[in-house]
Amino acid sequence: LSTIIGKNSKIEGNLKISGGIRIDGEISGSVFTDSFLTLSKNGFIEADVKAKECVISGKIKGNVIVDQTLEIGETGRIDGSIKAGKLIINSGAGFNGNCIMSNGNMDDVEKTEN
């Protein structure tokens, strides 16, 4: 974990993080990490997200691309399209959008879209 966005923080813009990130606050723009992203139940992202792995307990309005595993926890919600190697949706979670699954290789996803 290299970055924490605190509960009362609001960020507008594009974030590019090297290492893991935990978001307890709000972000609008875009979020990219070459590692994992954890969105707490109080966290809110209005942006496109790209990460290696994600655990979502808060809310995302935007598209999510995850190279490996995306888990939407029981308090999590995603309104937007998902591209992921693996998808775990826990009971109580919300998802409204399209989903493309890949065997962990996002290059396969790009080929099927073209």
Secondary structure by P-SEA (a helix, b strand, c coil): cccccccccccccbbbbccbbbbcbbbccbbbbcbbbbbcccbbbcbbbbcccccccbbbcbbbbbccbbbbcccbbbcbbbbccbbbbcccccccbbbbbccccaaaaaaaac
